[in-house]
Amino acid sequence: MLRPDQPLFIYEVQGLGREEEPSGADPSFLGCWVEGEWNFLFFTRPAADAVNELIARRPGLMLRAEHHLTYGQWQAGREFRVLRLGRLAVAPVGTVFRQKPEEAVVWLDPGLVFGSGLHPTTRLCLELLVRVCDPGPVGSVLDLGCGTGVLALAAARLGARRVTAVDLNPLCVRTTRDNVDRNQLGRVIEVAVGDASDWVSRPAEVVAANLTADVLLAVFEPEALADKRAMVVSGFLASRAGQIGRHFEATGFGLRRELTAEGWTAQLLVRPG
C-alpha cells in the first residue's frame, strides 16, 4: 500500500481513450483515473517531460493542470484503519490485528481509488449488507459502481455464492480485481468494466449501489428490478433520501432501514414477500 506521506504527481490530460495506459512502462506511473473527458495520470515522481512528450506525439491532447500532493491528501485525509461492523472487518493490507473467531475479514488496498470503507456512504452500505446477509447467505449480489470492490468483497466474505462487481472506470476495475485476487475470491466474484445502466438487469437477489442520487434515479427502472429482492443504496445526501425512497417504493420495494451519518444517507429496501 502507498504510505500517507507518499508524494503524488498528477497530470490532467484531455483526449486520452478510456482504456489507454499512456505511461505503463514507466515504473513511477501508478495509474490513470478517468473523470469524464479528462484523465488524471498519477506518478510517484515528477513526470512532466514524459507527459509533454506524450502530448507532442498525439494531436488533440491537452494538459490542463499539474498537481503535487501526498497520498494522504488525495484520500481526503482519512486514515485507513481497521473497520468493524458486526461480524465484518475491513482491514488495510499488512495490518496486524486480533481477529475474532466469527469475523469475516476483507483485506483491502484502495490504491488511488476511493472506497476504504471509512467514508459514511461506504460504511453505511457495509452495515446494511451485514444486515442483509446475517439471516443466511444470499445467492447472488450485484455491486454497481464497485470502486475498490469493498462492497463486493464484503458480500462474498459474508457468504454470497456469486457476486458481480461493475464499474465504468478502468482503474476501479483493475483495483477491484487486485483486491479480489488478494482475498482469493476469484471463484466467487466476477469483475467487469461497464455502465451501471447496462448491467442493472443482470439477475441478482441483492443489488448494492453507492452512486449519486441522479444516477440511482436514472438507472433503477421497474423493469430492471423485477427479479431483485433487496437493494442497498447510498451516495446521496440526507436531503434527497425521501426522493430516493419514494422512487424505489414506486418500483415495488419497501424501506426496511435507513441510516444517516455526516449528512449522507443509505437505505435498505426490500421487496415484500
N, C-alpha and C positions, 0 to 999 in steps of 0.2 A: 504494500500500500504506500501511497505517497504520504510524506510527512506533512503536518500542518504548515511547517516553515519552508517547504519546497517551493523555490521560485518558479513561476509560470510566465511564459512569454506568449502572448496571444495576439494573433493577427486576423483581423476581419477582412475577408475577401469575398467579393461578389462575382458570381458567374461559374463557380465550380459545380460539377454534377453532384448529385446526392450520394452516389456510390463511389466517388473518386477518393483516392488516398494520395494526395499530391506529394507527400514527403515521407512515404512509408520506409524508404531506405535510410533515412536519417535517424540515428539512434536516439537523438534528442526529441524526436517527434512522438507525441503522445496520442494524438487523435484529432478528429475533425468533428466539431459539433455543428449540426445543421439547424439553422433558425430562419425559416422562410427562404428567401433568395440569398441569404448570407451564410458563409461558412466561417467558423471560428477555428483556426489552426493553432493547436497547443504544442509548445516546445518547452523543454526544461532549460534551455539556454537561448540567448539571442539568435534569431534566425532571419533577420531582415534581408540578408544577401540572398538566401535560398528562396525566400518568398518573392523578392523583387525579380529574381531570375525566372521563377515560375510565371509571374505576370508578364514579363517581357516576351516569353515564349508563346503565350496564349492570348491572342487578341480577344478583347471583350472582358478580360478580368480586371478588377479594380480593387485596390487596397483602400479600405475606408478608415481604419484606425489600428493602432497598436496599443496593447495594454501590458503592464507588468505588475503582477500581484502574487501573493502566496496562495498555495493550495487551500489553506485555511480560509483565506478571504474569498476565494472562489466558491467555497462551500458555505458561504454566508456566516462564517464564524461559529458554526455548530460543531462542537467537538463530538466525534463519533465514539460512542461508548456502548457498552452492553445495554440493550433494551429488553426488559422482561415484561411480558403481557400474558398473564395466566400461565399456561404450560408452554408458551412460546418464548424463545430467546433469540434475538438478533445480535450477533457479535462481530466486531471487526476481525478480519483475518489476522491471525497471530496473537490474539488476545488470550491471556491465561485467566480463567475464572472457574469457580466451583460450580459445575453443572449439577442441577438437581436430578434425581433418578428419573422423574417423569417428564423432564424438559425436552422439548423438540427444539434443536438449535439450528439456526441458519447462519452460516459463515459468509460474510459479505465484504467485498471490496468495491465501493461505489465508483472508483476511478474518477473520471471527470463528470460523471452523471449525477444528478441529484436523486436522492432516494435512499438514504441510510436507515430510514425508519423514524428518525427523530423529528422531522417536520410534522406539525399537527395533522395534516391531511393523510400522510402515510401511516402515522402512528394510530390514528383513529380507524383507518381501514384495517390495519392489522388486528386491532382489538375486536372489530366486528367479524373478521374472518375467524378468529378463535371461537367466537360465539356460534358461528355457522357450523364449524367443524366439530365442536365439542360433543354434541349429541351422538355423533357417529360419523365416520369418514364419508365424504361425498364422492360421487363417481367422477365428475369432470368439472373443471374450473377454467374459465376464460379470463385472462388478465389483459385488458386493453389499455395501451399506454404504459407498458411494463417498466420503462426506465431502467433501473438496476436489476430488475427481476425480483425484488424483495417480496412482493405480494405472491407471485407465482411460487417462489421458493417456500414461503410460509405455508401456502396451501398444500404443497407436496409433503412438507415435513409434518403437517397436521393430518395427513392420511389420504388426501385426494389421490385417486388412482390414475387420473390423466389430467394434465394441465397444459394449456396453450398460452404462450406469452407473446404479445404482438406490440410492436412499436414502429412508428414511421421513421424514426431517427436511426440510421445505421449504427451510430456509436452506442446508442442504448441497446440495440440488439446484440452487438458484439460484447458489451459489458454483461448483459444478462447471460449470454452463452458461457462466458468465462465463469460467472458465478454458479451456473448450473453444473459445469464441469467440476468446479471447486467443491461442490457439495455432493458430487457423484449422483446426480439426479437426472442424468440424460435419458434414462429409460422411462421417466415419468413426464418430463417437461419437454414440449416442442416449442422452439423459438422461431419467430418469423418476422420479416420486415413487411409492414403493411399499414394501411389506413384502417382505423377502427371501424369505419363505415363498411368496409369490405369484409370484415371478419365478424361483425356482431351477430350475424345469422348462423354462425357455426354452432352446432348442437353443444349445449353445456347446461349442467344443473345450476351452477353458480357463476355469476359474472362479477369481477372486481374491476372497477374503473375509477382511477384517480385522475380525472380530466377536468377541464374548465366547465363551468355551467353551460356555456353556449354549445360546447361540443357534446355534452351529455344530452341536451335537448334536441340537437340535430341528429345524433346518431341513433338514439334508442327509440325507434318507432315500434308500434304494436306488433307488426308482422315479424319483426326481428326477435321479439321476446317470447314468442308463442311457447317454446319448449323450456324456458328458463323458470326455475322455482325460487331463486333468491338473487338479489342484487346488492352489492356493496359498493357504494358510490361516494366520492369525495372530490375535492379540488375546487370547491366553491365556498364563498363567504356565507356567514350565517344569514345575511340579509336576503340571500336567494334560496334558502333552504325550503321555504314554503312553495316557491315556484317549482323547484325540483321534485318535491314530494307530490304535488298535485299532478305533475307530468306523469310520474310513474303510477300513481293511483288510477289515472285515466287509461293506462295500459293493462290494468288488472292486478296491480300489486298493492299491498297494504304496508304502511310504515310500521315496522316492528320495533325499531330502535333508532334513536338519533343522538349523536354525540357532538359536542362543540368544545373547541379549545382554541384560545388565542384568536378568536374571531372566525375560525374555519369550522365547517360542519361536515360530518359524514353520516350517511344513512344506511340502514339495513332495511331492505324492502323485500317482503315475502309474498308469494302468490298463495292465496287461501287454498287450503286443502293439499 
